[in-house]
Amino acid sequence: MKIRTHEIVDIFTREIPEDAEFLKLEDAFKTFGTEKKLYVHNMFINPKKNRGIIYLGNENKLISLPESYNDELNDYINQSVEGDTTINDGKFFFTLYTYKNTKYNKDVIAVKFGADE
């Protein structure tokens, strides 16, 4: 079953508590810096704002990602629907890093996803 962006599925075992703090990507970068593995325990695409939201269970934080990450998040959600347990097993993470955007001549915060074996 392929999940579309606007569908919310109940496939992740870690619930998102109501008191989870919401952070923009820039605030997450200020809080966590670079190279720290931030483990993802739940994720969804907010259909109203069309932005990916990831939940960091160990930190009780929700991080809003730019729309440019939606396709990648949808792929991970669909892999979970199809039986991949990496997220539910606590092995899926991302790190933050910066790079220089030469078109606008400014530093940009980006996300790199990975998984422990």
C-alpha positions in Angstrom: 0.0 0.0 0.0 1.5 3.3 -1.1 0.8 6.2 1.3 0.2 9.7 -0.2 1.4 12.9 1.5 -2.0 13.9 3.0 -2.7 10.5 4.6 -1.8 9.9 8.3 -1.0 6.3 9.1 -0.6 4.6 12.5 2.5 2.6 11.8 5.0 3.9 14.4 5.0 2.5 17.9 6.2 5.7 19.6 3.3 8.0 20.2 3.8 11.8 20.0 3.0 13.3 23.4 0.9 16.5 23.6 3.7 18.3 25.4 6.3 17.7 22.7 8.1 20.9 22.0 7.9 22.1 18.4 11.1 23.5 16.8 11.8 25.0 13.4 14.9 23.6 11.6 16.9 26.7 12.5 16.1 26.3 16.2 17.0 22.6 16.1 20.3 23.5 14.7 20.9 26.0 17.5 19.9 23.4 20.1 21.7 20.3 18.7 24.4 21.6 16.4 26.0 19.4 13.8 27.1 15.8 13.7 24.9 14.7 16.6 22.7 11.7 15.7 19.1 12.7 16.3 17.0 9.6 16.5 13.6 9.7 14.8 10.7 7.8 16.4 7.7 9.1 14.4 7.1 11.2 11.3 4.3 12.6 9.2 3.6 15.2 6.5 1.4 18.1 7.8 -1.3 18.3 5.1 -2.2 21.9 5.9 1.3 23.3 5.6 2.8 20.6 3.4 5.8 20.3 5.6 7.4 17.2 7.0 7.4 16.8 10.8 9.7 14.4 12.6 9.5 13.4 16.2 12.6 12.9 18.3 11.4 10.7 21.1 14.6 10.9 23.2 14.4 14.7 23.2 10.6 15.0 23.1 10.9 17.5 20.2 9.0 17.9 16.9 11.1 19.3 14.1 9.6 20.9 11.1 11.4 20.2 7.8 11.2 22.2 4.6 8.9 21.0 1.8 12.0 19.9 -0.2 12.3 16.8 2.2 8.7 15.6 1.7 9.5 13.1 -1.0 12.3 11.6 1.1 10.0 11.4 4.2 7.2 9.8 2.1 9.7 7.1 1.0 10.6 6.3 4.6 7.0 6.3 5.7 6.1 3.9 2.8 9.1 1.6 3.7 7.7 1.4 7.2 4.2 0.6 5.9 5.8 -2.2 3.9 7.4 -3.7 7.0 10.7 -1.9 7.5 11.2 -1.6 11.3 14.2 0.7 11.3 12.3 3.6 12.8 10.3 1.6 15.3 13.6 -0.2 16.3 15.1 3.2 17.2 17.8 3.0 14.5 16.8 5.7 12.2 18.4 9.1 12.7 19.4 12.4 11.0 22.2 14.8 11.4 22.2 18.5 10.7 24.9 20.3 8.7 25.4 23.6 6.9 26.7 24.4 3.5 27.2 27.7 1.5 24.4 28.4 -1.0 26.4 30.2 -3.7 23.3 31.5 -5.5 22.2 33.5 -2.4 25.6 33.6 -0.8 24.4 32.4 2.6 24.8 29.4 4.9 21.9 26.9 4.6 21.0 24.2 7.2 20.4 20.8 5.7 19.5 17.3 6.9 21.2 14.0 6.2 19.3 10.8 7.1 20.9 7.5 8.1 20.3 4.3 10.0 22.4 2.2 12.5 22.9 -1.4 11.6 
